Amino acid sequence: MDIHVLGVGESADPALPNSSVIVSADGFRLMIDCGHSVPPVLWRELPDPDAVDALCFTHHHPDHCFGLVPALIRWTDDRRSKPLGIVTTADGRRQLGQLFQAGGIDPERSLSFPLQWSETPAEGEVGPFRIRTAPTLHAIPNLAIRLEAGGKSFAYSGDGRATEESEALFRGADLLFHECLTVEPDRSQPFHAAYTQLSGLPDRLAIRAMRLYHVRRDLRRELAAACAADPRIALAIPGERIAL
Ligand SMILES: [Zn+2]
């Protein structure tokens, strides 16, 4: 299993694209989230219009899904013909329908390739991956994702604080990517995770490595210093490729 980190930024980071990764196994590429600042990095790093097989959304804030319509338009311009899987919730699909409408896109007629929708399962399969999901505590429903293939496991939190369910999902993961907006919990941000809430997870949940992303734009240095205490924990790096 390979992880290609497209973006690690929070919603309003002036330098780092919104958080998004591409997870691949057996030649199948599953992209997780596609926020408003992700398309340019996607076009730079994966210019082949057929590169992505499916897209899975953790939730539907703009920094996680507003890049979808521009991505689809570019793939159509580049004459993609391969179907694109879209995995999201029923509410998420309704919201994406409104985005298509706002962008003047009829997904049945305007695209050069078909969309194949499926509802995010609690447990199921996407391409070669076994997928499981669990809710985090966020301002709108957010599903953390666990993917397993070839005996390896990768988990991605989306946004939000960990819950009993998401911690059970993360248990024993080879690699966990977790949202981490601040170092200490911030009372004005009850729906985002903080380093001091996450630093015990590798021990408590037998997680081999953890990468933190969606860090508040003015806290990256402070968080990197905090992470230095545990070699299993580090900031996620844009452009990084990790082989599990
Ligand atoms: Zn969010």
Residues whose N, C-alpha, C, O or C-beta is under 5 A from the ligand:
A	BS01	ZN	H61 D159
